């Protein structure tokens, strides 16, 4: 029997469970886990359901159906990475503003104390 | 008009004192603010001992964020004019009149001190010169007006620009990048001829590769700025 569907199913299952466990232990905010959960569920679906895998492969003209799983995994990774880049940008922006405010407040405080 | 000098300084304990005294001697009416950008040396205490305001950032934020802190302070305290003045001794306070006059007359929103409007006076290394020339050409094209010295850190801005900079001030290459943002927001940019010193202490020489690499990075940053959404005034 073909090993690929079994392997793919196992890997997707592990990802789903890992993400769920991280959320459960409060190590991952739900907000940032939605993309992971969605992606791993889709991968799991295509790993388990041969019918939908072959249907999609035939529809877009992929001759080797398991490639659909790789393609989807790759696309999801790109999307998740772009998403994280925006999260990091926002974080560093806020971090900068905070550092500036702290410095401005400290100066004000010292001036008050000096009076 | 209420004028504030903003001096961004990172490990400039050797130069900052001279810089402050130069400004105090030539523009006694102005207030001076040193942004101590997480220096590891005595920059902050040297400045404080000379009686100027010092804002110490909790860690090194970089020149862009440091200057923006100064603009935020200027906005909070209601200054009419803010002058960016380097802490390394390159800039001369006796050159300031030419920078401030166009602002006071309302002819410009920002005036940049240019080393290249006074012919032959600025002697820099060939590479630095070449890099600035190249950038000058590109920035001039983008902002549709001749900018001879886009990397000059000697500049004076009015209140409207101070407020604009509180919201939009680039982190990476603030001098050339801010010109593009100001142009997009329809501010009036002007240049005034100034004489600058070479750095007082410490050297910053660049190789040809680093010069070209610098220009490439700035051009990329500026092109990204060109597609940014900036509200027009």
Interface residues (C-beta under 8 A of the other chain):
Chain A: X96 X99 X100 X102 X103 X104 X106 X107 X111
Chain B: X53 X54 X55 X56 X57 X58 X59 X61 X65 X68 X69 X72 X73 X76 X171
